[in-house]
Amino acid sequence: MSRFDLKPKVEELRRQGKSLKDIVNAVGISKSTASLWCREITLSKEQKYLLHKKMIEGGHAGRLKGAAANHEKRLMEERRAGTEAGKLVKSMSNRDRLSAGIALYWAEGSKARSTGGFLFVNSDPVMIRFMYDWLADDLKVRKSDFYVHISINQIHKPRIEKVLKFWADLLDLPRNQFVKPFYMKVVQKKIYANHDKYYGVCRLGVRRSAFLKYKVLAMIEILKAEVAQAVGAVVS
């Protein structure tokens, strides 16, 4: 069958509402030829609607396939990155641990020299526990000198006992070392999915800790100087 003998079949398929892509696959001609042969054929509104719907569904399926491929690629990259990170970090030395505590206070601690003592603020339980252990083990802060102040939105007031128990268990501190919670008055119109697992912002402080704070601030300056030297910066 010659190429032009296929034209009636192509036209018939088009009248049936087939897409140019379907016609190309069924007959085996180029898309430009199919388009040329079918240009005089007018599709009904229903046929146009069905073709448009099919195109959208096909695009959606393609996007889903692409998203799945990207997701798998990301997981592979995360696993590879995790393996390489493990090789780099290995076990934390005393120097690493000391530097980590200094850097965390540099980022999240109270650094005003004129007011207050040592105060570290964060909502991440792992970070708060690390700072507690760092103070107790590395800087020899006594357990009885710690105090905890929780800030949380007033919407969580009915579950405050659960919130306080969470932090008390995490830090293994008695409740008499907890300051009265502070309730933020901002009105939340939306109840978030993690409502029952949110425990507010923890302010971990140390009583009579002016000297401790000055010592940590001095360590921050030493660390800053080392970092500046490493990048060739000038420390004023």
C-alpha positions in Angstrom: 0.0 0.0 0.0 1.4 3.3 -1.1 1.8 6.3 1.2 -1.1 8.1 -0.4 -3.4 5.0 -0.2 -3.3 5.6 3.5 -5.0 9.0 3.3 -8.6 7.7 3.4 -7.8 5.7 6.5 -6.2 8.7 8.1 -9.2 10.9 7.4 -11.6 8.3 8.7 -9.6 8.0 12.0 -9.7 11.8 12.3 -13.4 11.9 11.7 -13.7 9.4 14.6 -12.1 12.0 16.8 -8.6 10.4 17.1 -5.7 12.6 17.9 -2.9 13.2 15.5 -0.6 11.2 17.8 -2.9 8.2 17.8 -3.2 8.4 14.0 0.6 8.5 13.6 1.0 5.5 15.8 -1.8 3.5 14.1 -0.9 4.3 10.5 2.9 4.9 10.6 3.2 8.2 8.9 4.8 11.5 10.1 2.9 13.9 12.3 3.3 16.6 9.6 1.7 14.4 7.0 -1.2 13.5 9.3 -1.7 17.2 10.1 -1.7 18.0 6.4 -4.2 15.3 5.4 -6.5 16.1 8.3 -6.6 19.9 8.1 -9.9 20.1 6.2 -11.7 17.9 8.7 -13.6 19.7 11.4 -14.1 18.0 14.8 -17.2 18.3 16.8 -17.3 20.2 20.1 -17.5 16.8 21.9 -14.6 15.4 20.0 -12.5 18.5 20.8 -13.4 18.3 24.5 -12.5 14.6 24.7 -9.1 15.2 22.9 -8.4 18.1 25.3 -9.3 16.0 28.3 -7.1 13.2 27.1 -4.2 15.7 26.6 -4.6 17.0 30.2 -4.8 13.5 31.6 -1.7 12.4 29.7 0.2 15.5 30.9 -0.9 14.7 34.5 0.3 11.1 34.2 3.6 12.4 32.8 4.0 14.8 35.7 3.3 12.1 38.2 5.8 9.8 36.5 8.4 12.7 36.6 7.6 13.5 40.2 8.1 9.8 41.2 11.5 9.7 39.3 12.6 13.0 41.0 11.5 11.6 44.4 13.5 8.4 43.9 16.5 10.5 42.7 16.3 12.7 45.8 16.2 9.6 48.1 19.2 8.2 46.5 21.1 11.5 46.9 20.0 11.7 50.6 21.3 8.1 51.2 24.6 8.9 49.4 25.0 12.2 51.3 24.2 10.4 54.6 27.0 7.8 53.9 29.5 10.5 53.1 28.5 12.6 56.1 29.0 9.6 58.4 32.5 9.2 57.1 33.3 12.8 57.7 31.8 13.1 61.2 32.6 9.7 62.6 32.7 10.0 66.4 32.6 13.4 68.0 35.7 14.4 69.9 35.8 16.5 73.1 37.0 19.4 71.0 34.1 18.9 68.5 31.6 18.8 71.3 33.0 21.9 72.9 32.9 23.8 69.5 29.4 22.6 68.8 28.1 24.0 72.1 29.9 27.3 71.6 28.5 27.6 68.0 25.0 26.8 69.2 25.1 29.5 71.9 26.6 31.9 69.3 23.5 31.3 67.2 20.7 30.9 69.8 22.0 32.2 73.2 21.5 35.5 75.0 24.7 37.5 74.3 23.9 40.9 75.8 26.7 41.5 78.3 24.9 44.1 80.4 21.8 42.1 81.3 20.9 38.6 82.5 22.9 35.4 82.8 23.3 32.4 80.6 20.1 31.7 78.6 19.7 29.4 75.6 16.4 29.6 73.7 15.1 27.0 71.2 12.1 24.8 70.4 14.1 21.8 69.2 14.2 19.2 72.0 17.4 17.7 70.7 19.2 21.0 70.7 17.9 21.9 74.2 19.0 18.5 75.5 22.4 18.8 73.9 22.9 22.2 75.5 21.9 20.9 78.9 24.4 18.0 78.6 27.1 20.4 77.3 26.6 22.7 80.3 26.5 19.8 82.8 29.3 17.7 81.4 31.7 20.1 79.8 31.2 23.3 81.9 30.3 21.5 85.1 27.0 23.3 85.8 25.2 21.7 88.8 21.8 20.3 88.1 20.2 22.4 90.8 21.4 25.6 89.1 19.3 25.0 86.0 15.9 26.6 85.4 13.4 26.3 82.6 10.9 28.8 81.2 8.4 27.7 78.6 6.7 30.1 76.2 3.7 28.8 74.2 0.6 30.2 72.6 -2.4 30.5 74.8 -4.3 28.0 72.6 -2.1 25.3 74.3 -3.1 26.2 77.9 -5.5 23.2 78.3 -2.5 20.9 77.7 0.1 22.8 79.6 0.7 19.9 82.1 1.6 17.6 79.2 3.9 20.3 77.8 5.7 20.8 81.1 6.0 17.0 81.7 7.6 16.6 78.3 10.4 19.1 79.1 10.8 17.8 82.7 11.2 14.3 81.4 13.5 15.4 78.6 15.9 17.2 80.9 15.3 15.1 84.0 14.6 18.2 86.1 12.1 18.6 88.9 9.1 20.8 88.3 10.2 23.2 91.0 13.0 24.3 88.7 10.4 25.4 86.1 9.3 29.1 86.0 5.6 29.8 85.4 4.8 29.4 81.7 4.4 32.4 79.5 1.4 32.4 77.3 1.6 34.3 74.0 -1.6 36.2 73.2 -1.5 36.0 69.4 -4.7 34.5 68.2 -4.3 31.4 66.0 -7.2 30.9 63.7 -5.8 27.6 62.4 -5.2 24.4 64.3 -2.1 22.8 62.9 -1.6 19.1 62.4 1.2 18.9 65.0 -1.0 20.7 67.7 -0.7 17.8 70.1 3.0 17.3 69.6 4.1 21.0 69.9 5.8 21.8 73.1 6.5 25.5 72.7 9.8 27.4 73.1 12.2 26.4 75.9 14.4 28.9 77.6 17.1 27.0 79.4 18.8 29.2 81.9 21.4 28.9 84.7 21.0 30.8 88.0 23.8 33.1 89.1 25.5 32.6 85.8 27.1 36.0 84.9 30.6 34.5 85.0 29.5 31.4 83.0 28.0 33.7 80.3 31.1 35.8 80.1 33.2 32.7 79.7 31.0 31.3 76.9 31.0 34.7 75.2 34.8 34.7 75.4 34.9 31.3 73.8 32.7 32.6 71.0 35.2 35.4 70.3 38.0 32.8 70.2 36.0 30.6 67.8 35.1 33.6 65.7 38.8 34.5 65.5 39.7 31.0 64.4 36.9 31.0 61.7 38.0 34.5 60.5 41.6 33.3 60.2 40.5 30.3 58.3 38.7 32.4 55.7 41.3 35.1 55.7 39.1 37.8 57.3 40.3 40.6 59.5 38.8 40.6 63.0 38.3 44.0 64.4 
